[in-house]
Amino acid sequence: MKKSIPFACVLFTAAALHAAKPQVALDAAFVPGADYFGHGLQCDAPVVKKMNEIALKFAEEMGASKDPQFGLYKHTHAFQELMKAHGLSEENGVKSVFSVDFSKLFAILDDAINGKRNGAKPSFNDIRFVIAYLCKEPLADDALQKLVPAAITLFSDEDAPPIASVENFTHGGAKGVRVTLDLEDVEFSFPFEADMFKIRPLAAVLLGENKVVYVGFEDDVTAAVDRANVGQKSEMTPEAKALVAEKTAGRAFDDHVFALAFVMPETLRRGAAKLEEIAMAKGRLPPGMSPVFDALKNLRGFRVVGNLGETVECAVGFSLDTPARAENFRDFMEINALSLAKIGLYQVRGKNTPLSESLKAVAEETSVTVHAAVTADDYQAFLDFSKKFAGEETTRENNEVRDGWDW
């Protein structure tokens, strides 16, 4: 008598085979309907090494600072060492991809713009996202169980309760951790309501032969794992497909070392039209701003791309609807925005630099692309300016308090 293999077992075996392939896991990470997405490729260009050295030196210089805005820099070196210790070194990285769906959040904003008061308030829970990271070599089975709690401890205030709890988590053969944030006692400088920070659980898991890490909200991560297990590649919306089909700086979207794209929601286009209408009615529309509003009302989206060598070659591509509108917006960028930017850079640096000389706007069919070349010296100058600006702000605030001003 022949023995039959249950159909469910066949499906399970096929799913396991799909999930074992790193590229399948990477392809499945894209959140369906995402309007903000991108990728980054590992690159050992000289400018990256130099900028990293500058960042670490800056972190050491700011190590004794109590200014919270430098907290991230203070832990830069420690965090890098922590990542390396658990297999996530720069040398082991191949590619990272991310995708975010803002549609629910923009629907709530759209109701607010149109005067609909249905009680819904914007929250980070209205966002769906997944970040995926591909490694050359597989990570240890318990890498995330060790890394995540250590990272949370690193960035937590020693004198305050932990900001998150971590527990082991598995789904569809993927193993990792589930993170529940506790932000009730955390003070934020953002002018948002507290409900915005009541965030649903996050998850970080390993799959694809332990070479792919997923990070995101738990339900988004589990959905991505389910797609990977059946070998399903996520589909882009028609708007997203159209946005990445256009070349930026002469290259396809996937051919850049790093690239991100944002599909312009209809909500924001209507919002721009309403702002223009209000400004015109009150006689407060600044001269020369018409091309900007005209572009915003007809913007399909934008792309930010970059390539590495001796400098970071950046380009921002604005996708519009007609060549005529693209040329008008290009003229505005060249005559107004970039001219002011060059003047500002000259005042900060005291000289023309490769960055200021590289700034230009180019119209190509229905797109306008703004080009810039950033050097390690530009990055150093930015950090120096940040440090100086923060010092001046602290001095000003101290003087205001001393003089009895209530700001």
C-alpha positions, 0 to 999 in steps of 0.5 A: 500500500502506498503512503500519501504525503499530506498536502499541508506537509507539502505546503509547509516544506515548500514554504520552508524552502522559500524562506531559506532564500535570502533574496526571497526574504528581501523581496517580501519585506516591502509593505504593500501600498507603501508610499515611502521606500528605499534601499542602501547598498554597502560601500567602502568608499573613502568618503564613507570611512572619513565621515565615520571617523569624523562622527566618532571624533565628534562623539568623543568630543561631545561625550561629556555634554549633557545636551540631549541632542548630542545623546546619539553621538555620545553613544555612536562608537559604543553602538557600532561596537555592539553591532559588530559584536553580534555580527552586524558590522559594516563589513557583513552588510550587503543591502538594506531596504525599507518601506513605510505606508502612511495612507491611514495617517494621511486619511486622518489628516485629510479629514482634518483639512476638510473640517471632518471631526470624527474623533480620530487623532493621528498616531504612530500606530497609523503607520506600517513599516518594515526595515530589512537588512541583508548580511553576507554571513549568517548571524547567530540564532540568538543574536537579536535576543542579545543585541536588542536588550543591550541596545535599549540599555545603551540608549536608556537613562540610567536614572529612569525606568527602562523604556522597553521590555523585550521577550523572545518571539517566533513566527513562521520559522523566523526567530527574534524578539518582541519589543513593547515600548513604555514611553509614559514617563519619557519627555518629548520635545515634539508638540504632539499629543501623548496618544501619538506615542502609545505605540503597538509592539515592535518585532525584530526577527531573523530569517533567510538562512539567518542572513536577513533581519526584519524590524518593524511593527509586529503585525507588519513583520509577521505579514512580511514573514508570511509573504517570504514563506510562500515566496510572494514578492510585494507589489508596488502601487502604480504611483510608486512604480511610475516614480521609480521607473524614471531615471535620476541623475542618469541612473535607474532607481535600483542602481544608486548606492542609496535611494529613497522615494516618496509618493506624494499623497493627494492629501498633501496636494490639496493641502498645498492648494488650500495654503495658496488660496489662504495666502492669496486671500490674505495678500500674504503670498510671497513674491516669486512663490507661485512656481513652488505652489504650482509644483506642489499641487502637481507633484507626483513624488520625489526621489533622493539618490546618492553615489559614493566615491571621493564625495557623496554625489546626491540628487533630489528628483521632483516628478511633475506632470508636464515639461513646462511645469518642470522648467518653471520649477527648475528656474525657481530653484536655480534663481532663488533657492540654490542662489540663497543656499550658495550665499548661506554656505559662503557665509558659513564657510567663508569661501566657495566649496565643492558643495556650493559649486556643485549645486545645480537644478536640471529639468529632464522631461517632467522631472527636475533634479537638484544635484550636490556633491558633499565632501567630508570637509562639508560634513565636518563643517556641519558638525562644527556649526551644530556644536557652535549653534547649540552652544549659542542657543544654550547661552541665550537660554541661560541669559533669558532665564537670568534676565527673568524672561518667561519664554 
